[in-house]
Amino acid sequence: MADHLEATVTLPSDPASVSAARRYVAGVLTDWGLPSDAEAADTVRLIVSELATNAVQHTFGRSPTFTVDVQLEREEELRIGVTDSHPRWPKRLPAAVQQDNGRGMVIIRWLAAECGGRLSVAPTADGGKTVWIALPWTAPVQSG
């Protein structure tokens, strides 16, 4: 087994790309040995949906695409990053009880922590950012 596996897809910043990102990551994880019905797979699909939604909704047209990177290090840590070229970093928005947005980063951070993982944000060379989640890998990795 390789010490490092990686898969990447770049999608248009369009609402339809959120489900495409989720399907892409789910397929990669299945190929790497995580059963699609595993609780961790459900968690990752939700996190990817939230990250991709943020990349589409909160870049205000300043990022025509977003990229999803999936990395597996030494069969121990799964890292998923969503990169866009908008310079503003994510933040928790003040959300009234009646609003149904503004809570994505809180949800992502909670889901990652619940799985023993973490969330981080890193700048990109072109002035954008990548929002990363890192989670423990819990499945035997497929060798094919």
KAJOMO-V369947 format. One record per backbone hydrogen bond with DSSP energy under -1.0 kcal/mol. CO is the residue of the C=O (numbers start at 1). NH is the residue of the N-H. If there is no record, write none. Layout:
CO_NH / CO_NH
//
This chain:
3_74 / 5_72 / 7_70 / 9_68 / 11_66 / 12_14 / 14_17 / 15_18 / 16_20 / 17_21 / 18_22 / 19_23 / 20_24 / 21_25 / 22_26 / 23_27 / 24_28 / 25_29 / 26_30 / 27_31 / 28_32 / 29_34 / 30_33 / 32_142 / 35_38 / 38_42 / 39_43 / 40_44 / 41_45 / 42_46 / 43_47 / 44_48 / 45_49 / 46_50 / 47_51 / 48_52 / 49_53 / 50_54 / 51_55 / 52_56 / 53_57 / 54_58 / 59_62 / 64_13 / 66_11 / 67_83 / 68_9 / 69_81 / 70_7 / 71_79 / 72_5 / 73_76 / 73_77 / 76_137 / 77_73 / 78_135 / 79_71 / 80_133 / 81_69 / 82_131 / 83_67 / 84_129 / 96_99 / 103_107 / 104_108 / 105_109 / 106_110 / 107_111 / 108_112 / 109_113 / 110_114 / 111_115 / 112_117 / 113_116 / 118_134 / 120_132 / 122_130 / 124_127 / 128_124 / 129_84 / 130_122 / 131_82 / 132_120 / 133_80 / 134_118 / 135_78
//
